[in-house]
Amino acid sequence: MSSPPPPPAVAGRTAYLALWVEPDEPVLVACPELPDVLLEPKDARLAETLEGLHSVVWEMVDRLNIVAPSARALAARRGRDAD
């Protein structure tokens, strides 16, 4: 199985998460902002950086779970179109 192609180029500072169910049909969703404690952890304690990392990872999971039905619908539509 080959790896999926890169997502479409998007101008701007927003990073996107891409979810593929079918090659060539990514569903994009904005990546959550990183907490300050992860960007500049100068005086942060380990527990604070761990909490920041935990929160951003769960936010990514939540966002991908929201768009998963759309990705599956695109894949199903593509399967019907091929018939």
Backbone torsions as a table, in degrees:
resi	resn	phi	psi	omega
1	MET	NA	128.4	-179.3
2	SER	-83.3	158.8	179.1
3	SER	-76.6	152.9	-178.3
4	PRO	-68.6	155.5	177.6
5	PRO	-68.7	161.6	177.9
6	PRO	-66.2	153.2	178.5
7	PRO	-66.9	161.1	178.2
8	PRO	-59.2	146.7	177.6
9	ALA	-69.5	135.9	179.8
10	VAL	-127.3	128.7	178.9
11	ALA	-79.9	147.4	177.4
12	GLY	118.6	-178.1	-176.7
13	ARG	-95.1	-5.3	-177.9
14	THR	-77.8	129.3	173.9
15	ALA	-90.7	150.0	-178.0
16	TYR	-124.4	145.1	169.7
17	LEU	-93.5	138.5	179.6
18	ALA	-117.2	133.7	177.9
19	LEU	-120.7	123.1	178.4
20	TRP	-111.8	131.9	164.9
21	VAL	-108.4	-31.8	-178.6
22	GLU	-128.1	135.5	177.5
23	PRO	-57.6	149.9	178.0
24	ASP	69.4	7.8	179.1
25	GLU	-134.6	63.6	179.1
26	PRO	-73.5	149.2	170.4
27	VAL	-107.6	123.9	-176.7
28	LEU	-102.7	143.0	174.9
29	VAL	-141.8	141.6	-178.2
30	ALA	-61.3	136.2	176.7
31	CYS	-75.1	141.1	178.8
32	PRO	-67.4	154.9	176.5
33	GLU	-68.0	143.3	177.0
34	LEU	-77.1	139.0	177.4
35	PRO	-64.8	150.0	179.7
36	ASP	-55.4	-34.3	-177.5
37	VAL	-63.9	-23.7	176.9
38	LEU	-88.8	-26.2	-179.9
39	LEU	-82.5	-37.5	-179.9
40	GLU	-137.8	76.8	-174.5
41	PRO	-84.2	30.6	-174.1
42	LYS	-47.4	-60.4	-174.9
43	ASP	-105.1	13.7	-175.8
44	ALA	-78.1	146.5	174.2
45	ARG	-86.6	161.2	-179.8
46	LEU	-56.1	-42.5	-179.5
47	ALA	-61.0	-35.6	-179.8
48	GLU	-70.8	-41.7	178.1
49	THR	-69.2	-36.0	177.1
50	LEU	-63.5	-42.5	177.8
51	GLU	-63.3	-41.8	178.1
52	GLY	-63.3	-44.0	178.1
53	LEU	-64.6	-44.2	178.9
54	HIS	-58.4	-44.3	-177.1
55	SER	-67.0	-40.4	-178.1
56	VAL	-71.9	-35.1	177.9
57	VAL	-65.9	-43.8	179.7
58	TRP	-67.5	-33.3	176.3
59	GLU	-65.4	-39.4	176.1
60	MET	-62.5	-44.8	179.0
61	VAL	-60.5	-45.5	179.1
62	ASP	-59.9	-44.6	-179.1
63	ARG	-65.6	-41.0	178.4
64	LEU	-67.2	-36.5	176.6
65	ASN	-64.7	-32.3	178.7
66	ILE	-67.3	-39.8	-176.5
67	VAL	-90.0	-6.6	-179.1
68	ALA	-57.4	-42.8	177.3
69	PRO	-59.8	-36.5	178.1
70	SER	-65.3	-42.1	178.9
71	ALA	-63.9	-41.2	177.8
72	ARG	-66.0	-37.7	178.6
73	ALA	-65.0	-40.4	176.8
74	LEU	-61.8	-42.9	180.0
75	ALA	-64.9	-40.4	179.4
76	ALA	-66.6	-41.0	178.3
77	ARG	-63.3	-41.9	179.3
78	ARG	-64.1	-37.6	177.3
79	GLY	-64.7	-39.1	178.4
80	ARG	-69.1	-38.5	-179.1
81	ASP	-66.6	-28.3	-179.0
82	ALA	-74.9	-22.1	-177.9
83	ASP	-74.3	NA	NA
